[in-house]
Amino acid sequence: MLDIYDSPMNALEFCLGTLSEMREGDIYDVVDKYSRLRKIAYIHFRNVRGKAPHYDEVFIDEGDTDMIRVLRILHRNRYDGVLIPDHTPAMSCPAPWHAGMAYALGYMRAAVRMIDD
């Protein structure tokens, strides 16, 4: 779509986890390219270990993708869009979804503040 019709209204729902689990390509090159082009609408901030079809969703700081490196690329390219925490691994606690989101948001906030300093 981006190549068919060049418009500022056309941008990507950019899922780091989905792109990282693909066998081809380099996640850091893809982040750099599309953030430089200003073609990312928002980013699902998720990490995985492994490649499709054999991968696992892991906590944001445990996967194959260096999320701090991703944030540095975004910062360098002046990305000012939204980062959204995505799926987290299943947890055994009274509120697993909330606990996973709290963990992801805490990590993301600390990482962004570190990059901004």
C-alpha positions in Angstrom: 0.0 0.0 0.0 2.8 2.4 0.8 4.3 1.9 -2.7 0.9 2.0 -4.5 -0.3 5.3 -3.1 2.1 7.6 -1.4 0.1 9.5 1.1 0.7 10.8 4.7 -2.5 9.0 5.6 -0.9 5.6 4.7 1.2 4.2 7.6 1.9 0.9 9.3 0.6 -0.8 12.4 4.1 -1.8 13.2 4.4 -4.9 15.5 7.9 -5.5 16.7 7.1 -9.0 17.8 5.6 -10.1 14.4 8.4 -8.6 12.4 11.0 -10.0 14.7 9.7 -13.6 14.4 10.0 -13.5 10.6 12.8 -15.5 9.1 13.9 -12.9 6.6 15.2 -9.4 7.2 16.7 -7.5 10.1 14.4 -5.9 12.6 16.7 -3.0 13.2 16.9 -2.1 9.5 13.2 -2.3 9.2 12.6 0.0 12.2 15.2 2.4 10.8 13.7 2.5 7.3 10.1 3.0 8.2 10.7 5.4 11.1 12.9 7.5 8.8 10.2 7.6 6.2 7.6 8.6 8.8 5.5 5.6 7.8 4.8 4.1 11.3 1.3 4.9 12.7 2.0 3.2 16.0 4.2 0.5 17.4 3.2 -2.7 19.2 6.0 -3.1 21.6 6.3 -6.9 22.0 9.3 -9.3 22.1 9.7 -12.9 21.0 12.4 -15.6 21.2 12.8 -17.7 18.1 11.6 -17.5 14.5 8.3 -18.6 12.9 7.0 -21.2 13.2 8.9 -21.9 16.4 8.9 -18.9 18.6 7.6 -17.9 22.0 6.2 -14.6 23.2 8.3 -13.5 26.1 8.5 -10.5 28.5 9.5 -7.3 26.8 13.1 -7.5 28.1 13.7 -11.3 27.5 13.5 -11.7 23.7 15.8 -11.7 20.8 15.2 -8.1 20.0 17.1 -5.5 21.9 14.3 -3.1 22.7 16.7 -0.4 23.9 18.4 -0.5 20.5 15.0 -0.1 18.8 14.2 2.9 21.0 17.5 4.5 20.1 16.8 4.1 16.4 13.3 5.6 16.9 14.8 8.5 18.9 17.5 9.2 16.3 14.8 9.3 13.6 12.6 11.5 15.8 9.7 9.1 15.9 7.0 10.8 18.0 4.2 8.3 17.7 2.6 5.9 20.0 4.2 2.8 21.6 1.6 0.3 22.7 2.4 -2.6 25.0 1.2 -5.8 23.3 0.8 -9.4 24.5 2.7 -10.6 27.5 3.4 -14.3 28.5 0.7 -16.0 30.5 1.1 -15.5 34.2 -0.3 -17.3 37.2 -1.7 -14.6 39.4 -5.0 -13.1 40.3 -4.9 -10.5 37.5 -2.5 -11.9 34.8 -3.4 -9.4 32.0 -3.0 -6.4 34.4 0.3 -7.7 35.8 1.7 -8.2 32.3 0.7 -4.8 31.2 2.1 -3.2 34.3 5.4 -4.9 33.8 5.6 -3.9 30.1 4.5 -0.3 30.8 7.1 0.1 33.6 9.8 -1.2 31.4 8.8 1.0 28.5 8.6 4.1 30.6 12.0 3.5 32.1 13.6 2.7 28.8 12.1 5.8 27.0 13.2 8.1 29.9 16.7 6.5 29.7 16.9 7.2 25.9 15.6 10.8 26.3 18.2 11.8 28.8 
